Amino acid sequence: MARIQRALLSVSDKTGLVDFARILAAAGIELLSTGGTARVLREAGLQVKDVSDYTGFPEMLDGRVKTLHPKVHGGLLYIRGNAEHEAAVREHGIAPIDLVVVNLYPFEQTVARPGVSLHDAIENIDIGGPSMLRSAAKNHASVTVVIDPADYAEVGAQIERTGETTLDLRQRLAVKVYARTAAYDAAIAAHLQKEFGAATGSSALPPALVLSAPLSQPLRYGENPHQQAALYGRFHEHFDQLHGKELSYNNILDLTSAAALISEFTEDRPTLAILKHTNPCGVGQGTSLRDAWEAAFATDRQAPFGGIIAVNRALDGPCAEAIAEIFSEVIVAPDFTGEALEVLRKKKNLRLLKVKWPLKPDAWDVRSVGAGSWLVQERDAKATGANDLKIVTKRAPTEVELQAMLFGWRIVKHVKSNAIVYCSSDRTLGVGAGQMSRVDSSRIAVWKAKEAGLSLQGSAVCSDAFFPFPDGLIAAAEAGATAAIQPGGSVRDAEVIAAADERNMAMAFTGVRHFRH
């Protein structure tokens, strides 16, 4: 590749721009630019030619048309050394543009603002930027394209040494461009689909699924050591690791599940959840986080070993001291007091993550199912309150039973199906998860409560889906439950209700199922 003669710079993000441009100017590279970028460079004392002067065509339509010109794209796209291309650019007075430095209008940031108008969103759809980037990336054999200020240092260093860049670097930068423009277009499509779908009442499901996310960090391995793995996306915008060794694939699965569960209780009194393999094995509330810990840990004193702990408020010293008595992998909290950090940082491998409230999960849940196929569904964010319940038994629940049902219903939603949770109004008593039959899940929950020395007398039993037969409810009653909450909807609902009435149980139907596979 010949030395770089000419660069076109047009950026929304001005980070590092002036220093990089000075390197280019020092290397004898002519600088072309537009609008605000040109102004910033001139104010820094750099000599810049406006693109409109270079093309002989003025910016127009409020700046919508400025770089969409044959002298720009011809200078980017012609194949150096191709006799026919060289003749064409000479005939039309097109000079080579060997370096493009462009980043895009901040569309994603614009639409993330509350109440952004459709007009503002559309005005932040970049046209010229992606066009130049794609032209330059296509001709990466001869053209260097930079979309990320993080790459200025490497590009600048190569230019300072040789006046050009290596093919390896140009290839890497070209791939980065296409990944970014794909993500950019996907964000535009998703937002417009939401806007236009809301206006017409049509489905918000995207007509095409475009998956594009930047590499966040490589991981040592996946679920098992023989599997390669990495984390992509905006994880670190929501979670800030304060201490501990590097997160693993399984840590990330577990801690995001823990954060999702505890976010059900952000407005409640002190609440603490302990999870293992994405399933809650204990959730408790109290007048303090230390009390909540004691209630959650009492549910199961074996499973929390190596588990994930999440709390709904700043983790304090007394709770940290209690947690420190067992081995945990990760603690997730909206904050940590200085006393808590002092206690927990003594465990060098314990990962401490600060979660940024409110945690805004993606609207869509996407799962790969192999064979080049993905399942997409709305995330299960359905909340259920007392007014949503239908009491179907002769006896209505007491206030204590009602609170227990509502407490447990928020938890069972996060337990793998078939899911059964026994609880009081402020703590779990037994959890059964992921079994092939609902009766088996109930039996496991009862057994776990017995192992923990906890009585189920007067408890509420929560089932993520309907009881298909009376046997599951009868087993719960025999274990001591006096109230039940379930979606309802079985062809045998009448038999299940009759079984509850025979045992003087109170039962509520939610009309909402929370399967979690």
ABEGO torsion letter per residue (X at the ends): XBBBABBBBBBABABGAAAAAAAAAAAGBBBBBBEAAAAAAAAAGBBBBBAAAAAGBBBBGGGABAABBAAAAAAAABBBGBAAAAAAAAAAGBBBBABBBBBBBBAAAAAABBGBBAAAAAAABBAAAAAAAAAAAAAAAABBBBABAAAAAAAAAAAAAAGBBBAAAAAAAAAAAAAAAAAAAAAAAAAAAAAAAAAAGBBABBABBBBBBBBABBBABBABAABBBBBBEAAAAABBBABEBBBBAAAAAAAAAAAAAAAAAAABBBBBBBBBGGBBABBBBBABAAAAAAAAAAABAAAABGBBBBBABBBBAAAAAAAAABBBABBBBABBBAAAAAAAAABAABBBBBBBOBBBBBABBBBBAEGGBBBBBBBBABBBBAAABBBABABBBBAAAAAAAAAAAAAAAABBOBBBBBBBAABBABBBBGBABAAAAAAAAAAAAAAAGBBABGBBBBBABBBABAAAAAAAAAAGBABBBBAEGBAAAAAAAAAAAAAGBBBBBAGBBBBBX
